[in-house]
Amino acid sequence: MTNVHIVNHTHWDREWYFTSMDALVLSDQLFSDVLTELEEHKEANFVLDGQLSILDEFISLYPEKITEIKTLVKKNQLFIGPWYTQSDANFTSGEAILRNAMIGDFESKKYGKKMCIGYLPDTFGFNA
């Protein structure tokens, strides 16, 4: 028998393919749907791409959702952090990556616990 693990997640490149306003509209749609699904399916979980900035933007639109988000984080249905934003490891310095991690660690406390994982979604050239 083979075990298969499916990780519900998003890879959110904030301004890579669309404008800031497009990103805001799309994140509103996505995270509203995610919250609805997590509330309706208690066994489900979702990973927010290792970054908090997208969650902060959503909360700026819907500050009333912060309690729901904290509850989902506490129940291990919503996984956040550990970074504040995605770091493209090829175009940034080691200090910038470390500061991003420090800000992510500090800022994640307002929602609950962060993922304790060294995850970088855009590691172009980093492995070499």
MMTF fields as JSON, N, C-alpha, C and O atoms, coordinates in Angstrom:
{
  "mmtfVersion": "1.0.0",
  "mmtfProducer": "UNKNOWN",
  "numBonds": 511,
  "numAtoms": 512,
  "numGroups": 128,
  "numChains": 1,
  "numModels": 1,
  "chainsPerModel": [1],
  "groupsPerChain": [128],
  "chainIdList": ["A"],
  "bondAtomList": [4, 2, 8, 6, 12, 10, 16, 14, 20, 18, 24, 22, 28, 26, 32, 30, 36, 34, 40, 38, 44, 42, 48, 46, 52, 50, 56, 54, 60, 58, 64, 62, 68, 66, 72, 70, 76, 74, 80, 78, 84, 82, 88, 86, 92, 90, 96, 94, 100, 98, 104, 102, 108, 106, 112, 110, 116, 114, 120, 118, 124, 122, 128, 126, 132, 130, 136, 134, 140, 138, 144, 142, 148, 146, 152, 150, 156, 154, 160, 158, 164, 162, 168, 166, 172, 170, 176, 174, 180, 178, 184, 182, 188, 186, 192, 190, 196, 194, 200, 198, 204, 202, 208, 206, 212, 210, 216, 214, 220, 218, 224, 222, 228, 226, 232, 230, 236, 234, 240, 238, 244, 242, 248, 246, 252, 250, 256, 254, 260, 258, 264, 262, 268, 266, 272, 270, 276, 274, 280, 278, 284, 282, 288, 286, 292, 290, 296, 294, 300, 298, 304, 302, 308, 306, 312, 310, 316, 314, 320, 318, 324, 322, 328, 326, 332, 330, 336, 334, 340, 338, 344, 342, 348, 346, 352, 350, 356, 354, 360, 358, 364, 362, 368, 366, 372, 370, 376, 374, 380, 378, 384, 382, 388, 386, 392, 390, 396, 394, 400, 398, 404, 402, 408, 406, 412, 410, 416, 414, 420, 418, 424, 422, 428, 426, 432, 430, 436, 434, 440, 438, 444, 442, 448, 446, 452, 450, 456, 454, 460, 458, 464, 462, 468, 466, 472, 470, 476, 474, 480, 478, 484, 482, 488, 486, 492, 490, 496, 494, 500, 498, 504, 502, 508, 506],
  "bondOrderList": [1, 1, 1, 1, 1, 1, 1, 1, 1, 1, 1, 1, 1, 1, 1, 1, 1, 1, 1, 1, 1, 1, 1, 1, 1, 1, 1, 1, 1, 1, 1, 1, 1, 1, 1, 1, 1, 1, 1, 1, 1, 1, 1, 1, 1, 1, 1, 1, 1, 1, 1, 1, 1, 1, 1, 1, 1, 1, 1, 1, 1, 1, 1, 1, 1, 1, 1, 1, 1, 1, 1, 1, 1, 1, 1, 1, 1, 1, 1, 1, 1, 1, 1, 1, 1, 1, 1, 1, 1, 1, 1, 1, 1, 1, 1, 1, 1, 1, 1, 1, 1, 1, 1, 1, 1, 1, 1, 1, 1, 1, 1, 1, 1, 1, 1, 1, 1, 1, 1, 1, 1, 1, 1, 1, 1, 1, 1],
  "groupList": [{"groupName": "MET", "atomNameList": ["N", "CA", "C", "O"], "elementList": ["N", "C", "C", "O"], "formalChargeList": [0, 0, 0, 0], "bondAtomList": [1, 0, 2, 1, 3, 2], "bondOrderList": [1, 1, 2], "singleLetterCode": "M", "chemCompType": "L-PEPTIDE LINKING"}, {"groupName": "THR", "atomNameList": ["N", "CA", "C", "O"], "elementList": ["N", "C", "C", "O"], "formalChargeList": [0, 0, 0, 0], "bondAtomList": [1, 0, 2, 1, 3, 2], "bondOrderList": [1, 1, 2], "singleLetterCode": "T", "chemCompType": "L-PEPTIDE LINKING"}, {"groupName": "ASN", "atomNameList": ["N", "CA", "C", "O"], "elementList": ["N", "C", "C", "O"], "formalChargeList": [0, 0, 0, 0], "bondAtomList": [1, 0, 2, 1, 3, 2], "bondOrderList": [1, 1, 2], "singleLetterCode": "N", "chemCompType": "L-PEPTIDE LINKING"}, {"groupName": "VAL", "atomNameList": ["N", "CA", "C", "O"], "elementList": ["N", "C", "C", "O"], "formalChargeList": [0, 0, 0, 0], "bondAtomList": [1, 0, 2, 1, 3, 2], "bondOrderList": [1, 1, 2], "singleLetterCode": "V", "chemCompType": "L-PEPTIDE LINKING"}, {"groupName": "HIS", "atomNameList": ["N", "CA", "C", "O"], "elementList": ["N", "C", "C", "O"], "formalChargeList": [0, 0, 0, 0], "bondAtomList": [1, 0, 2, 1, 3, 2], "bondOrderList": [1, 1, 2], "singleLetterCode": "H", "chemCompType": "L-PEPTIDE LINKING"}, {"groupName": "ILE", "atomNameList": ["N", "CA", "C", "O"], "elementList": ["N", "C", "C", "O"], "formalChargeList": [0, 0, 0, 0], "bondAtomList": [1, 0, 2, 1, 3, 2], "bondOrderList": [1, 1, 2], "singleLetterCode": "I", "chemCompType": "L-PEPTIDE LINKING"}, {"groupName": "TRP", "atomNameList": ["N", "CA", "C", "O"], "elementList": ["N", "C", "C", "O"], "formalChargeList": [0, 0, 0, 0], "bondAtomList": [1, 0, 2, 1, 3, 2], "bondOrderList": [1, 1, 2], "singleLetterCode": "W", "chemCompType": "L-PEPTIDE LINKING"}, {"groupName": "ASP", "atomNameList": ["N", "CA", "C", "O"], "elementList": ["N", "C", "C", "O"], "formalChargeList": [0, 0, 0, 0], "bondAtomList": [1, 0, 2, 1, 3, 2], "bondOrderList": [1, 1, 2], "singleLetterCode": "D", "chemCompType": "L-PEPTIDE LINKING"}, {"groupName": "ARG", "atomNameList": ["N", "CA", "C", "O"], "elementList": ["N", "C", "C", "O"], "formalChargeList": [0, 0, 0, 0], "bondAtomList": [1, 0, 2, 1, 3, 2], "bondOrderList": [1, 1, 2], "singleLetterCode": "R", "chemCompType": "L-PEPTIDE LINKING"}, {"groupName": "GLU", "atomNameList": ["N", "CA", "C", "O"], "elementList": ["N", "C", "C", "O"], "formalChargeList": [0, 0, 0, 0], "bondAtomList": [1, 0, 2, 1, 3, 2], "bondOrderList": [1, 1, 2], "singleLetterCode": "E", "chemCompType": "L-PEPTIDE LINKING"}, {"groupName": "TYR", "atomNameList": ["N", "CA", "C", "O"], "elementList": ["N", "C", "C", "O"], "formalChargeList": [0, 0, 0, 0], "bondAtomList": [1, 0, 2, 1, 3, 2], "bondOrderList": [1, 1, 2], "singleLetterCode": "Y", "chemCompType": "L-PEPTIDE LINKING"}, {"groupName": "PHE", "atomNameList": ["N", "CA", "C", "O"], "elementList": ["N", "C", "C", "O"], "formalChargeList": [0, 0, 0, 0], "bondAtomList": [1, 0, 2, 1, 3, 2], "bondOrderList": [1, 1, 2], "singleLetterCode": "F", "chemCompType": "L-PEPTIDE LINKING"}, {"groupName": "SER", "atomNameList": ["N", "CA", "C", "O"], "elementList": ["N", "C", "C", "O"], "formalChargeList": [0, 0, 0, 0], "bondAtomList": [1, 0, 2, 1, 3, 2], "bondOrderList": [1, 1, 2], "singleLetterCode": "S", "chemCompType": "L-PEPTIDE LINKING"}, {"groupName": "ALA", "atomNameList": ["N", "CA", "C", "O"], "elementList": ["N", "C", "C", "O"], "formalChargeList": [0, 0, 0, 0], "bondAtomList": [1, 0, 2, 1, 3, 2], "bondOrderList": [1, 1, 2], "singleLetterCode": "A", "chemCompType": "L-PEPTIDE LINKING"}, {"groupName": "LEU", "atomNameList": ["N", "CA", "C", "O"], "elementList": ["N", "C", "C", "O"], "formalChargeList": [0, 0, 0, 0], "bondAtomList": [1, 0, 2, 1, 3, 2], "bondOrderList": [1, 1, 2], "singleLetterCode": "L", "chemCompType": "L-PEPTIDE LINKING"}, {"groupName": "GLN", "atomNameList": ["N", "CA", "C", "O"], "elementList": ["N", "C", "C", "O"], "formalChargeList": [0, 0, 0, 0], "bondAtomList": [1, 0, 2, 1, 3, 2], "bondOrderList": [1, 1, 2], "singleLetterCode": "Q", "chemCompType": "L-PEPTIDE LINKING"}, {"groupName": "LYS", "atomNameList": ["N", "CA", "C", "O"], "elementList": ["N", "C", "C", "O"], "formalChargeList": [0, 0, 0, 0], "bondAtomList": [1, 0, 2, 1, 3, 2], "bondOrderList": [1, 1, 2], "singleLetterCode": "K", "chemCompType": "L-PEPTIDE LINKING"}, {"groupName": "GLY", "atomNameList": ["N", "CA", "C", "O"], "elementList": ["N", "C", "C", "O"], "formalChargeList": [0, 0, 0, 0], "bondAtomList": [1, 0, 2, 1, 3, 2], "bondOrderList": [1, 1, 2], "singleLetterCode": "G", "chemCompType": "PEPTIDE LINKING"}, {"groupName": "PRO", "atomNameList": ["N", "CA", "C", "O"], "elementList": ["N", "C", "C", "O"], "formalChargeList": [0, 0, 0, 0], "bondAtomList": [1, 0, 2, 1, 3, 2], "bondOrderList": [1, 1, 2], "singleLetterCode": "P", "chemCompType": "L-PEPTIDE LINKING"}, {"groupName": "CYS", "atomNameList": ["N", "CA", "C", "O"], "elementList": ["N", "C", "C", "O"], "formalChargeList": [0, 0, 0, 0], "bondAtomList": [1, 0, 2, 1, 3, 2], "bondOrderList": [1, 1, 2], "singleLetterCode": "C", "chemCompType": "L-PEPTIDE LINKING"}],
  "groupTypeList": [0, 1, 2, 3, 4, 5, 3, 2, 4, 1, 4, 6, 7, 8, 9, 6, 10, 11, 1, 12, 0, 7, 13, 14, 3, 14, 12, 7, 15, 14, 11, 12, 7, 3, 14, 1, 9, 14, 9, 9, 4, 16, 9, 13, 2, 11, 3, 14, 7, 17, 15, 14, 12, 5, 14, 7, 9, 11, 5, 12, 14, 10, 18, 9, 16, 5, 1, 9, 5, 16, 1, 14, 3, 16, 16, 2, 15, 14, 11, 5, 17, 18, 6, 10, 1, 15, 12, 7, 13, 2, 11, 1, 12, 17, 9, 13, 5, 14, 8, 2, 13, 0, 5, 17, 7, 11, 9, 12, 16, 16, 10, 17, 16, 16, 0, 19, 5, 17, 10, 14, 18, 7, 1, 11, 17, 11, 2, 13],
  "groupIdList": [1, 2, 3, 4, 5, 6, 7, 8, 9, 10, 11, 12, 13, 14, 15, 16, 17, 18, 19, 20, 21, 22, 23, 24, 25, 26, 27, 28, 29, 30, 31, 32, 33, 34, 35, 36, 37, 38, 39, 40, 41, 42, 43, 44, 45, 46, 47, 48, 49, 50, 51, 52, 53, 54, 55, 56, 57, 58, 59, 60, 61, 62, 63, 64, 65, 66, 67, 68, 69, 70, 71, 72, 73, 74, 75, 76, 77, 78, 79, 80, 81, 82, 83, 84, 85, 86, 87, 88, 89, 90, 91, 92, 93, 94, 95, 96, 97, 98, 99, 100, 101, 102, 103, 104, 105, 106, 107, 108, 109, 110, 111, 112, 113, 114, 115, 116, 117, 118, 119, 120, 121, 122, 123, 124, 125, 126, 127, 128],
  "secStructList": [7, 7, 7, 7, 7, 7, 7, 7, 5, 7, 7, 7, 7, 6, 6, 6, 1, 1, 7, 2, 2, 2, 2, 2, 2, 2, 2, 2, 2, 2, 2, 2, 2, 2, 2, 2, 2, 2, 2, 2, 7, 6, 6, 7, 7, 3, 3, 7, 6, 6, 5, 1, 2, 2, 2, 2, 2, 2, 2, 2, 2, 7, 4, 4, 4, 2, 2, 2, 2, 2, 2, 2, 2, 2, 6, 6, 1, 3, 3, 7, 7, 1, 5, 1, 1, 7, 7, 5, 6, 6, 1, 1, 7, 2, 2, 2, 2, 2, 2, 2, 2, 2, 2, 2, 2, 2, 2, 2, 6, 6, 6, 1, 7, 7, 7, 7, 7, 7, 7, 7, 1, 5, 7, 6, 6, 6, 7, 7],
  "xCoordList": [0.85, 0.0, 0.894, 1.912, 0.507, 1.249, 0.442, -0.752, 1.112, 0.47, 0.713, 1.828, -0.322, -0.226, -0.691, -1.734, 0.078, -0.282, -0.541, 0.307, -1.69, -2.047, -2.023, -2.674, -1.268, -1.147, -1.911, -1.494, -3.024, -3.781, -2.987, -2.69, -2.648, -1.807, -1.968, -2.638, -1.325, -1.23, 0.225, 0.991, 0.586, 1.882, 1.535, 1.066, 1.766, 1.256, 2.381, 3.075, 2.554, 3.5, 2.748, 2.099, 2.83, 2.012, 1.882, 0.769, 2.991, 2.928, 3.693, 4.228, 3.737, 4.51, 3.758, 4.319, 2.493, 1.715, 0.627, 0.043, 0.346, -0.768, -0.494, 0.482, -1.349, -1.164, -1.508, -2.054, -1.183, -1.509, -3.006, -3.442, -3.786, -5.239, -5.788, -6.698, -5.241, -5.651, -5.331, -6.141, -4.141, -3.726, -4.675, -5.02, -5.095, -6.008, -7.362, -7.921, -7.877, -9.161, -9.04, -9.907, -7.973, -7.783, -7.566, -8.079, -6.805, -6.586, -7.877, -8.126, -8.687, -9.996, -10.825, -11.391, -10.887, -11.655, -11.08, -11.811, -9.775, -9.129, -9.299, -9.744, -8.945, -8.953, -10.353, -10.585, -11.278, -12.68, -13.144, -13.793, -12.81, -13.166, -12.459, -13.067, -11.191, -10.426, -11.055, -11.245, -11.374, -11.97, -13.31, -13.608, -14.101, -15.382, -15.162, -15.823, -14.25, -13.966, -13.45, -13.867, -12.552, -12.004, -13.066, -13.047, -13.982, -15.067, -16.033, -16.537, -16.285, -17.225, -16.611, -17.327, -15.286, -14.589, -13.502, -12.358, -13.862, -12.965, -11.714, -10.713, -11.757, -10.598, -9.593, -8.476, -9.986, -9.139, -8.157, -8.364, -7.085, -6.146, -5.6, -5.796, -4.907, -4.434, -3.15, -3.026, -2.19, -0.901, -0.859, -1.066, -0.588, -0.527, 0.886, 1.439, 1.461, 2.669, 3.847, 4.732, 3.883, 5.045, 5.218, 6.27, 4.226, 4.381, 3.153, 2.027, 3.407, 2.332, 1.757, 0.626, 2.487, 2.031, 0.663, -0.151, 0.408, -0.887, -2.022, -3.146, -1.725, -2.726, -2.985, -4.131, -1.942, -2.115, -3.001, -3.838, -2.816, -3.648, -5.107, -6.009, -5.34, -6.705, -7.363, -8.524, -6.62, -7.143, -7.41, -8.31, -6.642, -6.918, -8.279, -8.936, -8.703, -10.028, -11.126, -12.236, -10.801, -11.8, -11.263, -10.975, -11.126, -10.579, -11.42, -10.912, -12.693, -13.572, -13.224, -13.719, -12.396, -12.026, -10.846, -10.487, -10.236, -9.015, -9.262, -8.409, -10.404, -10.706, -10.84, -10.318, -11.528, -11.678, -10.322, -10.061, -9.463, -8.134, -7.298, -6.628, -7.331, -6.591, -7.062, -6.248, -8.357, -8.914, -8.432, -8.056, -8.439, -7.99, -6.499, -6.072, -5.715, -4.28, -4.088, -3.291, -4.812, -4.697, -5.092, -4.492, -6.094, -6.578, -5.736, -6.077, -4.656, -3.811, -4.569, -4.296, -5.518, -6.198, -5.593, -5.634, -5.039, -4.429, -2.981, -2.721, -2.048, -0.622, -0.074, -0.261, 0.605, 1.094, 2.598, 3.195, 3.199, 4.611, 5.482, 4.986, 6.738, 7.44, 7.958, 8.462, 7.84, 8.384, 7.344, 6.148, 7.8, 6.851, 6.464, 5.284, 7.449, 7.181, 7.996, 8.867, 7.705, 8.526, 9.864, 9.933, 10.91, 12.24, 12.668, 12.646, 13.054, 13.692, 15.157, 15.892, 15.573, 16.903, 18.033, 19.176, 17.75, 18.794, 19.067, 20.156, 18.1, 18.233, 18.292, 18.101, 18.549, 18.566, 19.768, 20.359, 20.114, 21.274, 20.861, 19.681, 21.844, 21.59, 20.968, 20.099, 21.409, 20.836, 19.363, 18.562, 18.993, 17.586, 16.727, 15.611, 17.248, 16.5, 16.335, 15.256, 17.39, 17.315, 16.334, 15.542, 16.385, 15.44, 13.995, 13.088, 13.78, 12.458, 11.949, 10.79, 12.824, 12.453, 12.161, 11.225, 12.954, 12.739, 11.4, 10.66, 11.095, 9.816, 8.661, 7.65, 8.812, 7.783, 7.552, 6.409, 8.624, 8.512, 7.753, 6.847, 8.121, 7.481, 6.012, 5.136, 5.75, 4.403, 3.444, 2.24, 3.957, 3.08, 2.408, 1.356, 2.993, 2.448, 1.061, 0.299, 0.724, -0.613, -1.7, -2.877, -1.322, -2.282, -2.186, -3.113, -1.086, -0.857, 0.521, 1.471, 0.626, 1.929, 2.22, 1.317, 3.497, 3.947, 4.428, 4.697, 4.534, 5.156, 6.636, 7.272, 7.169, 8.608, 9.275, 9.624, 9.437, 9.997, 10.821, 10.434, 11.944, 12.785, 12.373, 13.161, 11.154, 10.573, 10.798, 10.457, 11.371, 11.493, 10.9, 11.422, 9.824, 9.188, 9.961, 9.862, 10.714, 11.442, 12.936, 13.57, 13.496, 14.907, 15.782, 16.752, 15.449, 16.216, 17.697, 18.083, 18.52, 19.952, 20.451, 21.658, 19.563, 19.961, 20.625, 21.604, 20.091, 20.633, 22.064, 22.853, 22.401, 23.767, 24.723, 25.927],
  "yCoordList": [-1.185, 0.0, 1.246, 1.292, 2.227, 3.48, 4.591, 4.744, 5.365, 6.537, 7.747, 7.974, 8.498, 9.71, 10.875, 10.792, 11.955, 13.145, 14.289, 14.616, 14.881, 16.036, 17.263, 17.293, 18.278, 19.504, 20.606, 21.07, 21.02, 22.153, 23.417, 23.707, 24.159, 25.337, 26.317, 26.049, 27.451, 28.41, 28.811, 28.849, 29.104, 29.726, 31.136, 31.326, 32.103, 33.446, 34.407, 34.92, 34.646, 35.662, 36.968, 37.232, 37.774, 38.973, 39.863, 40.234, 40.209, 41.121, 40.564, 41.318, 39.288, 38.665, 38.691, 39.056, 38.304, 38.194, 39.252, 39.393, 39.997, 40.934, 42.144, 42.164, 43.147, 44.384, 44.166, 43.128, 45.151, 45.083, 44.954, 44.183, 45.692, 45.628, 44.274, 43.729, 43.739, 42.398, 41.379, 40.503, 41.504, 40.587, 40.672, 39.652, 41.875, 42.057, 41.394, 40.735, 41.573, 40.953, 39.431, 38.742, 38.913, 37.459, 36.868, 35.792, 37.573, 37.046, 37.075, 36.178, 38.082, 38.146, 36.913, 36.249, 36.62, 35.452, 34.155, 33.314, 34.004, 32.77, 32.527, 31.455, 33.519, 33.298, 33.242, 32.57, 33.93, 33.787, 32.357, 31.759, 31.809, 30.418, 29.441, 28.476, 29.683, 28.8, 28.789, 27.722, 29.955, 30.016, 29.281, 28.577, 29.45, 28.742, 27.229, 26.497, 26.77, 25.327, 24.769, 23.689, 25.494, 25.01, 24.952, 24.058, 25.902, 25.875, 24.72, 24.101, 24.435, 23.371, 21.976, 20.994, 21.886, 20.593, 20.628, 20.99, 20.256, 20.348, 19.485, 19.734, 18.467, 17.599, 18.191, 17.69, 19.239, 19.843, 20.844, 21.367, 21.098, 22.153, 22.818, 22.334, 23.944, 24.746, 25.449, 25.927, 25.516, 26.167, 27.463, 27.463, 28.568, 29.888, 30.201, 31.247, 29.325, 29.604, 30.142, 30.773, 29.914, 30.292, 31.775, 32.186, 32.59, 34.028, 34.636, 34.175, 35.694, 36.35, 37.574, 37.961, 38.189, 39.456, 39.321, 40.243, 38.182, 37.993, 37.904, 38.325, 37.361, 37.288, 38.675, 39.022, 39.464, 40.839, 41.653, 42.434, 41.471, 42.194, 41.764, 42.598, 40.473, 39.978, 40.556, 40.965, 40.588, 41.136, 42.631, 43.154, 43.325, 44.757, 44.955, 45.972, 43.989, 44.043, 43.564, 44.097, 42.552, 41.913, 41.752, 40.634, 42.849, 42.741, 41.853, 41.322, 41.692, 40.847, 39.362, 38.552, 38.993, 37.588, 37.135, 35.958, 38.05, 37.682, 36.578, 35.709, 36.597, 35.56, 34.205, 33.205, 34.169, 32.923, 32.387, 31.187, 33.279, 32.876, 32.349, 31.325, 33.035, 32.554, 31.165, 30.313, 30.94, 29.631, 28.552, 27.462, 28.842, 27.873, 27.571, 26.432, 28.581, 28.376, 27.485, 26.548, 27.78, 27.001, 25.541, 24.647, 25.294, 23.937, 23.206, 22.091, 23.818, 23.243, 23.011, 22.058, 23.887, 23.846, 24.858, 24.663, 25.923, 26.958, 27.12, 27.431, 26.909, 26.998, 28.286, 28.567, 29.065, 30.392, 30.491, 29.699, 31.505, 31.791, 30.674, 29.799, 30.698, 31.475, 32.824, 33.619, 33.087, 34.311, 35.419, 35.153, 36.671, 37.76, 37.848, 37.964, 37.792, 37.753, 36.616, 36.041, 36.304, 35.309, 35.922, 37.038, 35.198, 35.648, 34.905, 33.674, 35.64, 35.023, 34.9, 35.887, 33.695, 33.487, 33.847, 33.983, 34.004, 34.342, 35.841, 36.248, 36.671, 38.113, 38.901, 40.116, 38.241, 38.953, 38.502, 37.455, 39.291, 38.963, 38.056, 37.937, 37.431, 36.601, 37.394, 36.891, 38.645, 39.482, 39.763, 39.751, 40.015, 40.277, 39.047, 39.174, 37.858, 36.629, 36.463, 36.103, 36.721, 36.596, 37.604, 37.253, 38.828, 39.847, 39.497, 39.709, 38.97, 38.531, 37.449, 37.472, 36.509, 35.448, 36.024, 35.589, 36.994, 37.611, 38.351, 38.244, 39.093, 39.817, 38.818, 38.999, 37.77, 36.732, 36.084, 35.834, 35.81, 35.208, 36.137, 35.702, 37.404, 38.379, 38.596, 38.57, 38.81, 39.125, 37.939, 38.134, 36.726, 35.55, 35.418, 34.788, 35.996, 35.876, 36.493, 36.105, 37.436, 38.039, 37.095, 37.303, 36.053, 35.062, 33.73, 32.922, 33.506, 32.23, 31.722, 32.497, 30.416, 29.817, 29.784, 29.717, 29.832, 29.762, 28.353, 27.569, 28.041, 26.777, 26.871, 27.887, 25.853, 25.814, 24.997, 23.83, 25.644, 24.976, 25.985, 27.147, 25.549, 26.432, 26.397, 26.005, 26.8, 26.705, 27.988, 29.073, 27.868, 28.987, 28.545, 27.614, 29.18, 28.725, 29.088, 28.375, 30.16, 30.609, 30.506, 31.476, 29.331, 29.09, 29.074, 28.319, 29.887, 29.927, 30.136, 31.151, 29.193, 29.321, 29.046, 28.929, 28.941, 28.79, 27.448, 27.367, 26.401, 25.073, 24.925, 24.182, 25.622, 25.555, 26.198, 26.247],
  "zCoordList": [0.0, 0.0, 0.0, 0.69, -0.764, -0.856, -0.206, -0.464, 0.64, 1.232, 0.335, -0.134, 0.113, -0.681, 0.189, 0.838, 0.2, 0.96, -0.009, -0.839, 0.099, -0.726, 0.166, 1.21, -0.248, 0.536, -0.184, -1.246, 0.396, -0.143, 0.157, 1.316, -0.871, -0.665, -1.825, -2.822, -1.642, -2.729, -2.899, -1.937, -4.117, -4.391, -4.861, -5.983, -4.01, -4.242, -4.599, -3.721, -5.902, -6.372, -6.485, -7.498, -5.466, -5.263, -6.497, -6.869, -7.132, -8.28, -9.475, -10.288, -9.57, -10.637, -11.964, -12.998, -11.927, -13.159, -13.299, -14.373, -12.235, -12.301, -11.422, -10.672, -11.512, -10.754, -9.28, -8.907, -8.456, -7.025, -6.801, -5.946, -7.551, -7.388, -7.846, -7.221, -8.925, -9.358, -8.264, -7.963, -7.675, -6.613, -5.425, -4.828, -5.082, -3.956, -4.223, -3.347, -5.43, -5.796, -5.779, -5.241, -6.364, -6.412, -5.022, -4.714, -4.186, -2.828, -2.023, -1.218, -2.23, -1.564, -1.936, -1.068, -3.23, -3.688, -3.132, -2.608, -3.251, -2.82, -1.327, -0.918, -0.511, 0.934, 1.506, 2.511, 0.889, 1.315, 1.076, 1.934, -0.089, -0.39, 0.546, 1.01, 0.824, 1.719, 3.111, 3.695, 3.64, 4.981, 5.028, 5.993, 3.991, 3.918, 3.906, 4.643, 3.084, 2.991, 4.317, 4.738, 4.973, 6.24, 7.335, 8.181, 7.313, 8.293, 8.028, 8.965, 6.763, 6.407, 6.508, 6.704, 6.376, 6.394, 7.463, 7.188, 8.651, 9.81, 9.663, 10.336, 8.785, 8.598, 7.6, 7.471, 6.91, 5.877, 6.475, 7.571, 5.728, 6.111, 4.858, 3.744, 5.06, 3.939, 4.339, 5.467, 3.419, 3.652, 2.85, 1.636, 3.542, 2.884, 2.392, 2.732, 1.611, 0.836, 1.629, 1.051, 2.911, 3.699, 3.962, 4.451, 3.655, 3.858, 4.528, 4.347, 5.315, 6.063, 5.38, 5.676, 4.487, 3.903, 3.245, 3.309, 2.615, 1.962, 2.976, 2.701, 4.134, 5.195, 5.77, 6.053, 5.944, 6.419, 5.483, 5.936, 4.175, 3.211, 3.31, 3.228, 3.485, 3.618, 4.869, 4.835, 5.965, 7.227, 7.101, 7.758, 6.267, 6.064, 5.4, 5.622, 4.588, 3.964, 4.911, 4.911, 5.717, 6.589, 8.007, 8.434, 8.738, 10.096, 11.013, 12.0, 10.693, 11.505, 11.377, 12.16, 10.419, 10.194, 11.046, 11.021, 11.8, 12.529, 13.561, 13.739, 14.237, 15.224, 14.543, 15.037, 13.424, 12.664, 12.219, 12.308, 11.741, 11.279, 12.441, 12.305, 13.575, 14.745, 15.166, 15.523, 15.124, 15.491, 14.526, 14.957, 13.229, 12.229, 12.371, 12.179, 12.704, 12.937, 14.166, 14.142, 15.219, 16.457, 16.248, 16.844, 15.408, 15.137, 14.08, 13.686, 13.625, 12.573, 11.273, 10.542, 10.997, 9.707, 8.736, 7.521, 9.269, 8.447, 8.902, 10.065, 7.988, 8.297, 7.707, 6.524, 8.54, 8.134, 8.361, 9.09, 7.703, 7.892, 7.329, 6.619, 7.63, 8.628, 8.136, 8.929, 6.836, 6.252, 6.254, 6.378, 6.117, 5.919, 4.444, 4.115, 3.566, 2.13, 1.518, 2.171, 0.275, -0.407, -0.755, -1.269, -0.477, -0.874, -2.12, -2.155, -3.131, -4.28, -3.892, -3.889, -3.567, -2.996, -3.948, -3.511, -5.223, -6.185, -6.246, -6.65, -5.853, -6.031, -4.731, -4.736, -3.643, -2.378, -1.559, -1.824, -0.578, 0.251, 1.408, 1.737, 2.003, 3.177, 4.302, 5.014, 4.473, 5.534, 5.277, 6.212, 4.025, 3.693, 3.991, 4.494, 3.679, 3.969, 5.476, 5.947, 6.228, 7.684, 8.285, 9.16, 7.827, 8.335, 7.972, 8.776, 6.784, 6.364, 7.33, 7.743, 7.681, 8.627, 10.015, 10.685, 10.44, 11.76, 11.802, 12.779, 10.751, 10.686, 10.641, 11.32, 9.843, 9.775, 11.126, 11.509, 11.849, 13.179, 14.123, 14.834, 14.128, 15.008, 14.635, 15.5, 13.351, 12.889, 12.992, 13.161, 12.892, 12.961, 14.326, 14.438, 15.343, 16.704, 16.836, 17.722, 15.982, 16.078, 15.585, 15.879, 14.832, 14.345, 15.082, 15.034, 15.752, 16.423, 16.07, 15.962, 15.889, 15.618, 14.126, 13.292, 13.824, 12.441, 12.145, 13.055, 10.86, 10.472, 10.803, 10.524, 11.376, 11.657, 10.56, 10.741, 9.432, 8.266, 7.48, 7.358, 6.952, 6.151, 4.699, 3.838, 4.415, 3.076, 2.297, 2.768, 1.108, 0.173, -1.154, -1.766, -1.626, -2.858, -4.121, -5.119, -4.106, -5.299, -5.04, -4.624, -5.287, -4.971, -6.224, -6.294, -7.192, -8.438, -8.161, -7.582, -8.566, -8.396, -6.995, -6.786, -6.039, -4.635, -4.37, -3.629, -4.974, -4.714, -5.216, -4.632, -6.285, -6.81, -5.822, -6.072]
}
